[in-house]
Amino acid sequence: METNRLSPTLAATLNAQMTNEAHNSQIYLAYASWADDKGYGGIANFLFRHANEERNHMMKFLEYILKRGAKVVITEIPGPGADPVSVNDCFEKVFKYEVENTTKIYDIVNMSMAEKDWATWNFLQWFVKEQTEEETLALGLLDKIKVAGGENAKDDALYVLDKELATTPDDATLAQDVTVEKP
Ligand code: FEO
């Protein structure tokens, strides 16, 4: 009896996205290590925490594929690419990768809709919300580095930024959660 509830195309795409989340985790690990090596312990801490989040995203895809009766395919994870050249470059790349990831998630949402696979569509809504948060968080980082002087940020401004990021929460507040009392 057939117990697989995912189409071959969606199963392959969800497996690819699972690996992509692992790839994102490698990127954050690499950037965190770079930041730590440069003496930015707070930025490193933030990025290390985020590497864990990406790993959790990977697990969510893995678990979903299993629970729908399809086969999980574990493959090699692509490398993270070159190190950033500055804190500004680091935050720009983080934002770029998050936007690219959002595009990938949206593509899978479209596929699930075309197939009328509402279970997968429903599962993916968590990621739609998560990507909005991640983009907001990354945009916040870009704003902070811009205020600090962008590519020309001075050591003292970077010092303050680094201290702040050590305690920056992992989740951003979304527009839909804002009220008049709590803007
Ligand atoms: Fe799992 Fe930052 O996307």
Residues whose N, C-alpha, C, O or C-beta is under 5 A from the ligand:
A	BS01	FEO	E21 E54 H57 N101 E134
